[in-house]
Amino acid sequence: MIPLLLLFFQQPWGTTHAGKPVPQFTDGEECLFCHRNEIGAAWQMNAHGITVNEKAGTEEFTLGSRNHVRRLKKAGYNKFAIWESGWNETKFGDRCAGCHTTAVDPATKSFAYYGLDCYTCHGVVDLKHSGDTTLVLLSKKRRNEDPVINAICASCHLRGSLSKSTKLPYPNNFVPGDNLFLDLQVDWAQADNADLNPGDRHVYRSARDVEQKGSTTTCINCHSVHTGSSERHRRVLSSAICNDCHFEGQPRKEVRKYTVRSIICEYP
């Protein structure tokens, strides 16, 4: 039997890359050599793939798509300026880069790629994975690491959290496989905040239940990222978090209408 005192002081799982250089990783162009048919054809229409859009043949870019769109332009090497009655050259790096681009350098706030590349969710992939898909995070044969999966999704979707080391509203060089919460400061009370919009409250509650309560229901139990589909919802109907978006006792197609609000993203 493990003494209670030992349980109380046991170390949290995982490691962190906070403050360290961005590791070398295989980019999406190489991934598409093998995955061009089932993933590549649709990725530029996926919400994760178009967090930043480029207007073909121009130097014009836009940030966001569904709820709020803002103009961007290049502002140096892998940096953007954001339009707000004049070009602000620091705000994108200070607030937006962590969730709208890939591999943000914690020192310079420059990014490797705009939009979300494969690395954002799958991390540094072992090149031997073609013969053993268990080497790839989130592969069909590697979906039993609930805290790891939870951390990957939460790294962008827990809006309102802050990096302990940088005080920025996004993680400090989170690498998939890390324990996000060693650096990210989260107010878990938001999971029960009735004033928070249902979408964000749902994310807080789901992430908290995995991280603190040992829930085995992660985002990918319901959501298919590559297809942008939530058809898997029907598989998980017993959780109270369903009622954040659906009416209790009503057919699941009946969804509560609400306005998405975000202080961080400045909408509506």
DRENDO-1510 file (C-alpha; in Angstrom, 1 decimal, always signed):
<recs>
REC; n; res; u; v; w
REC; 1; MET; +0.0; +0.0; +0.0 .
REC; 2; ILE; +1.4; +3.4; -1.0 .
REC; 3; PRO; +1.5; +5.9; +1.9 .
REC; 4; LEU; -0.9; +8.9; +1.5 .
REC; 5; LEU; +1.9; +11.3; +2.0 .
REC; 6; LEU; +3.7; +9.8; -1.0 .
REC; 7; LEU; +0.6; +10.0; -3.1 .
REC; 8; PHE; +0.2; +13.7; -2.2 .
REC; 9; PHE; +3.7; +14.6; -3.2 .
REC; 10; GLN; +4.1; +12.4; -6.2 .
REC; 11; GLN; +5.3; +14.1; -9.3 .
REC; 12; PRO; +3.0; +15.1; -12.2 .
REC; 13; TRP; +3.3; +13.1; -15.4 .
REC; 14; GLY; +5.3; +14.1; -18.4 .
REC; 15; THR; +7.8; +16.8; -19.3 .
REC; 16; THR; +7.8; +20.3; -20.8 .
REC; 17; HIS; +9.6; +22.2; -23.5 .
REC; 18; ALA; +8.7; +25.6; -22.1 .
REC; 19; GLY; +11.5; +28.1; -22.8 .
REC; 20; LYS; +13.5; +25.6; -25.0 .
REC; 21; PRO; +14.1; +25.9; -28.7 .
REC; 22; VAL; +11.6; +24.5; -31.1 .
REC; 23; PRO; +12.6; +20.9; -31.9 .
REC; 24; GLN; +13.3; +19.7; -35.5 .
REC; 25; PHE; +10.2; +18.1; -37.0 .
REC; 26; THR; +8.9; +16.7; -40.2 .
REC; 27; ASP; +6.7; +19.2; -41.9 .
REC; 28; GLY; +3.4; +18.6; -43.6 .
REC; 29; GLU; +4.8; +18.8; -47.1 .
REC; 30; GLU; +6.7; +15.6; -46.4 .
REC; 31; CYS; +3.8; +14.0; -44.6 .
REC; 32; LEU; +1.6; +14.5; -47.7 .
REC; 33; PHE; +3.8; +12.4; -49.8 .
REC; 34; CYS; +2.0; +9.4; -48.2 .
REC; 35; HIS; -1.1; +11.1; -46.8 .
REC; 36; ARG; -2.0; +13.3; -49.8 .
REC; 37; ASN; -5.2; +11.4; -50.7 .
REC; 38; GLU; -7.2; +11.0; -47.5 .
REC; 39; ILE; -5.9; +14.1; -45.7 .
REC; 40; GLY; -4.2; +16.4; -48.1 .
REC; 41; ALA; -7.1; +16.9; -50.4 .
REC; 42; ALA; -9.3; +18.3; -47.6 .
REC; 43; TRP; -6.9; +19.9; -45.2 .
REC; 44; GLN; -7.1; +23.4; -46.7 .
REC; 45; MET; -10.8; +23.4; -46.1 .
REC; 46; ASN; -10.5; +22.2; -42.5 .
REC; 47; ALA; -11.0; +24.8; -39.7 .
REC; 48; HIS; -7.6; +23.7; -38.3 .
REC; 49; GLY; -5.9; +24.2; -41.6 .
REC; 50; ILE; -7.2; +27.6; -42.3 .
REC; 51; THR; -6.6; +29.4; -39.0 .
REC; 52; VAL; -4.7; +31.8; -41.3 .
REC; 53; ASN; -5.6; +32.2; -45.0 .
REC; 54; GLU; -3.6; +33.6; -47.9 .
REC; 55; LYS; -5.3; +35.2; -50.8 .
REC; 56; ALA; -3.9; +33.5; -53.9 .
REC; 57; GLY; -1.3; +35.6; -55.8 .
REC; 58; THR; -1.1; +38.3; -53.2 .
REC; 59; GLU; +0.6; +39.3; -50.0 .
REC; 60; GLU; -2.8; +39.5; -48.2 .
REC; 61; PHE; -3.7; +37.2; -45.4 .
REC; 62; THR; -6.7; +36.8; -43.1 .
REC; 63; LEU; -6.9; +35.6; -39.5 .
REC; 64; GLY; -9.9; +33.4; -38.5 .
REC; 65; SER; -13.0; +32.5; -40.6 .
REC; 66; ARG; -16.1; +31.4; -38.7 .
REC; 67; ASN; -16.8; +34.1; -36.1 .
REC; 68; HIS; -14.4; +36.9; -36.8 .
REC; 69; VAL; -12.0; +37.8; -39.6 .
REC; 70; ARG; -9.1; +40.2; -39.3 .
REC; 71; ARG; -6.5; +41.4; -41.9 .
REC; 72; LEU; -2.9; +40.4; -41.7 .
REC; 73; LYS; +0.3; +41.2; -43.6 .
REC; 74; LYS; +3.9; +40.0; -43.3 .
REC; 75; ALA; +6.0; +41.9; -40.8 .
REC; 76; GLY; +9.4; +40.4; -41.0 .
REC; 77; TYR; +10.6; +36.8; -41.0 .
REC; 78; ASN; +7.6; +34.6; -40.2 .
REC; 79; LYS; +5.7; +37.3; -38.4 .
REC; 80; PHE; +2.5; +39.0; -39.1 .
REC; 81; ALA; +1.1; +42.5; -38.4 .
REC; 82; ILE; -2.6; +42.7; -37.6 .
REC; 83; TRP; -4.9; +45.5; -38.8 .
REC; 84; GLU; -6.7; +47.6; -36.2 .
REC; 85; SER; -7.0; +51.1; -37.5 .
REC; 86; GLY; -3.4; +50.8; -38.5 .
REC; 87; TRP; -0.9; +47.9; -38.6 .
REC; 88; ASN; +0.0; +46.6; -35.2 .
REC; 89; GLU; +3.2; +44.6; -35.6 .
REC; 90; THR; +3.3; +43.0; -32.1 .
REC; 91; LYS; -0.2; +41.9; -31.3 .
REC; 92; PHE; -0.3; +38.8; -33.5 .
REC; 93; GLY; +2.8; +37.4; -31.8 .
REC; 94; ASP; +1.6; +38.4; -28.3 .
REC; 95; ARG; -1.9; +37.0; -28.6 .
REC; 96; CYS; -2.7; +34.9; -31.7 .
REC; 97; ALA; +0.4; +33.1; -33.0 .
REC; 98; GLY; +0.3; +30.2; -30.5 .
REC; 99; CYS; -3.0; +28.8; -31.8 .
REC; 100; HIS; -3.0; +30.1; -35.4 .
REC; 101; THR; +0.5; +29.1; -36.5 .
REC; 102; THR; +2.8; +26.2; -36.1 .
REC; 103; ALA; +5.9; +26.0; -33.9 .
REC; 104; VAL; +6.2; +29.5; -32.4 .
REC; 105; ASP; +9.7; +30.3; -31.2 .
REC; 106; PRO; +9.3; +31.3; -27.5 .
REC; 107; ALA; +12.1; +33.9; -27.8 .
REC; 108; THR; +11.3; +35.7; -31.1 .
REC; 109; LYS; +7.5; +34.9; -31.4 .
REC; 110; SER; +8.1; +34.0; -35.0 .
REC; 111; PHE; +6.6; +30.8; -36.4 .
REC; 112; ALA; +7.6; +28.0; -38.7 .
REC; 113; TYR; +4.4; +27.9; -40.7 .
REC; 114; TYR; +1.1; +29.8; -40.7 .
REC; 115; GLY; -1.9; +27.7; -40.1 .
REC; 116; LEU; -1.7; +24.4; -38.2 .
REC; 117; ASP; +0.8; +21.8; -39.7 .
REC; 118; CYS; +0.8; +18.1; -38.8 .
REC; 119; TYR; +3.4; +18.8; -36.0 .
REC; 120; THR; +0.8; +20.8; -34.0 .
REC; 121; CYS; -1.1; +17.6; -33.1 .
REC; 122; HIS; +1.2; +14.8; -33.9 .
REC; 123; GLY; +4.5; +16.2; -32.6 .
REC; 124; VAL; +7.9; +15.0; -33.6 .
REC; 125; VAL; +7.2; +11.9; -35.6 .
REC; 126; ASP; +9.5; +8.9; -35.7 .
REC; 127; LEU; +10.3; +8.3; -39.4 .
REC; 128; LYS; +9.9; +4.5; -38.7 .
REC; 129; HIS; +6.2; +5.1; -38.2 .
REC; 130; SER; +5.3; +3.8; -41.7 .
REC; 131; GLY; +6.0; +0.3; -40.4 .
REC; 132; ASP; +4.6; +0.9; -36.9 .
REC; 133; THR; +1.8; +3.5; -36.5 .
REC; 134; THR; +2.0; +3.2; -32.7 .
REC; 135; LEU; +5.0; +5.6; -33.0 .
REC; 136; VAL; +2.6; +8.4; -34.0 .
REC; 137; LEU; +0.5; +10.3; -31.5 .
REC; 138; LEU; -3.2; +10.1; -32.2 .
REC; 139; SER; -2.9; +7.3; -34.7 .
REC; 140; LYS; -5.6; +4.7; -34.6 .
REC; 141; LYS; -3.3; +2.3; -32.7 .
REC; 142; ARG; -2.3; +5.0; -30.2 .
REC; 143; ARG; -5.4; +6.5; -28.6 .
REC; 144; ASN; -5.1; +5.2; -25.1 .
REC; 145; GLU; -3.0; +8.0; -23.6 .
REC; 146; ASP; -5.9; +10.2; -22.4 .
REC; 147; PRO; -3.9; +12.9; -20.6 .
REC; 148; VAL; -1.6; +13.3; -23.6 .
REC; 149; ILE; -4.5; +13.6; -26.0 .
REC; 150; ASN; -6.2; +16.0; -23.7 .
REC; 151; ALA; -3.1; +18.2; -23.5 .
REC; 152; ILE; -2.8; +18.4; -27.3 .
REC; 153; CYS; -6.4; +19.7; -27.8 .
REC; 154; ALA; -6.3; +21.9; -24.7 .
REC; 155; SER; -3.2; +23.6; -25.9 .
REC; 156; CYS; -5.3; +25.8; -28.2 .
REC; 157; HIS; -8.9; +25.3; -27.1 .
REC; 158; LEU; -8.6; +26.3; -23.4 .
REC; 159; ARG; -9.0; +30.0; -24.3 .
REC; 160; GLY; -8.3; +32.3; -21.3 .
REC; 161; SER; -5.3; +30.4; -20.0 .
REC; 162; LEU; -1.8; +31.8; -19.6 .
REC; 163; SER; +1.7; +30.5; -19.8 .
REC; 164; LYS; +3.3; +30.7; -16.4 .
REC; 165; SER; +6.7; +31.4; -17.9 .
REC; 166; THR; +5.8; +34.0; -20.5 .
REC; 167; LYS; +2.4; +35.3; -19.3 .
REC; 168; LEU; +1.2; +35.0; -22.9 .
REC; 169; PRO; -2.3; +33.6; -23.6 .
REC; 170; TYR; -0.9; +30.5; -25.3 .
REC; 171; PRO; +1.6; +27.7; -24.3 .
REC; 172; ASN; +5.4; +28.3; -24.3 .
REC; 173; ASN; +6.7; +25.9; -26.9 .
REC; 174; PHE; +4.2; +23.1; -26.2 .
REC; 175; VAL; +5.3; +19.9; -28.0 .
REC; 176; PRO; +2.7; +17.1; -28.4 .
REC; 177; GLY; +3.5; +14.5; -25.8 .
REC; 178; ASP; +4.3; +17.1; -23.1 .
REC; 179; ASN; +2.3; +17.8; -20.0 .
REC; 180; LEU; +0.8; +21.1; -21.0 .
REC; 181; PHE; -0.2; +21.9; -17.5 .
REC; 182; LEU; +3.3; +22.1; -16.2 .
REC; 183; ASP; +3.5; +25.5; -17.8 .
REC; 184; LEU; -0.1; +26.5; -18.7 .
REC; 185; GLN; -2.0; +28.2; -15.9 .
REC; 186; VAL; -5.7; +27.2; -16.1 .
REC; 187; ASP; -8.6; +28.5; -14.0 .
REC; 188; TRP; -10.5; +25.2; -13.7 .
REC; 189; ALA; -13.4; +27.0; -12.0 .
REC; 190; GLN; -14.4; +28.1; -15.5 .
REC; 191; ALA; -15.7; +24.6; -16.1 .
REC; 192; ASP; -18.7; +25.5; -13.9 .
REC; 193; ASN; -19.1; +29.1; -14.9 .
REC; 194; ALA; -22.6; +29.5; -16.1 .
REC; 195; ASP; -21.8; +32.9; -17.6 .
REC; 196; LEU; -19.1; +31.4; -19.9 .
REC; 197; ASN; -20.4; +30.7; -23.4 .
REC; 198; PRO; -21.4; +27.0; -23.7 .
REC; 199; GLY; -18.7; +26.1; -26.2 .
REC; 200; ASP; -15.8; +27.3; -24.1 .
REC; 201; ARG; -17.3; +25.9; -20.9 .
REC; 202; HIS; -17.6; +22.5; -22.6 .
REC; 203; VAL; -13.9; +22.6; -23.4 .
REC; 204; TYR; -13.0; +23.6; -19.9 .
REC; 205; ARG; -15.2; +20.8; -18.4 .
REC; 206; SER; -14.0; +18.1; -20.7 .
REC; 207; ALA; -10.3; +19.0; -20.2 .
REC; 208; ARG; -10.7; +19.3; -16.4 .
REC; 209; ASP; -12.4; +15.9; -16.2 .
REC; 210; VAL; -9.6; +14.2; -18.0 .
REC; 211; GLU; -6.8; +16.0; -16.2 .
REC; 212; GLN; -8.2; +16.0; -12.6 .
REC; 213; LYS; -10.8; +13.3; -12.5 .
REC; 214; GLY; -9.4; +10.6; -14.7 .
REC; 215; SER; -12.1; +10.7; -17.3 .
REC; 216; THR; -11.3; +8.6; -20.4 .
REC; 217; THR; -13.5; +10.7; -22.7 .
REC; 218; THR; -11.3; +13.0; -24.7 .
REC; 219; CYS; -12.0; +15.3; -27.6 .
REC; 220; ILE; -11.3; +12.7; -30.3 .
REC; 221; ASN; -13.9; +10.3; -28.8 .
REC; 222; CYS; -16.4; +12.7; -30.3 .
REC; 223; HIS; -14.6; +14.9; -32.9 .
REC; 224; SER; -12.8; +13.8; -36.0 .
REC; 225; VAL; -10.2; +16.5; -36.7 .
REC; 226; HIS; -9.2; +15.5; -40.2 .
REC; 227; THR; -12.8; +15.4; -41.5 .
REC; 228; GLY; -14.0; +18.2; -39.4 .
REC; 229; SER; -16.9; +16.0; -38.3 .
REC; 230; SER; -18.6; +15.5; -34.9 .
REC; 231; GLU; -20.5; +12.4; -36.0 .
REC; 232; ARG; -19.0; +10.4; -33.2 .
REC; 233; HIS; -21.0; +12.4; -30.7 .
REC; 234; ARG; -23.7; +9.7; -30.7 .
REC; 235; ARG; -21.2; +7.3; -29.2 .
REC; 236; VAL; -20.8; +9.3; -26.0 .
REC; 237; LEU; -24.3; +10.2; -24.7 .
REC; 238; SER; -24.0; +9.5; -21.0 .
REC; 239; SER; -21.8; +12.5; -20.0 .
REC; 240; ALA; -23.3; +15.6; -18.4 .
REC; 241; ILE; -21.2; +17.7; -20.6 .
REC; 242; CYS; -23.5; +16.8; -23.5 .
REC; 243; ASN; -26.0; +19.2; -22.0 .
REC; 244; ASP; -23.6; +22.2; -22.4 .
REC; 245; CYS; -24.7; +22.2; -26.1 .
REC; 246; HIS; -27.7; +20.0; -26.3 .
REC; 247; PHE; -31.1; +20.1; -24.5 .
REC; 248; GLU; -31.5; +17.5; -21.9 .
REC; 249; GLY; -34.0; +14.8; -22.9 .
REC; 250; GLN; -34.3; +16.2; -26.4 .
REC; 251; PRO; -33.0; +14.6; -29.7 .
REC; 252; ARG; -29.3; +15.3; -30.0 .
REC; 253; LYS; -29.8; +17.2; -33.2 .
REC; 254; GLU; -31.5; +19.9; -31.1 .
REC; 255; VAL; -28.6; +22.3; -30.3 .
REC; 256; ARG; -28.6; +25.3; -28.0 .
REC; 257; LYS; -28.1; +28.5; -29.8 .
REC; 258; TYR; -25.4; +30.8; -28.3 .
REC; 259; THR; -23.0; +33.5; -29.2 .
REC; 260; VAL; -19.3; +32.7; -29.2 .
REC; 261; ARG; -17.5; +35.2; -27.1 .
REC; 262; SER; -13.7; +35.4; -26.4 .
REC; 263; ILE; -11.8; +38.2; -24.7 .
REC; 264; ILE; -8.6; +36.7; -26.0 .
REC; 265; CYS; -9.8; +36.6; -29.6 .
REC; 266; GLU; -11.8; +39.8; -29.2 .
REC; 267; TYR; -15.1; +38.7; -30.5 .
REC; 268; PRO; -18.0; +39.3; -31.0 .
</recs>
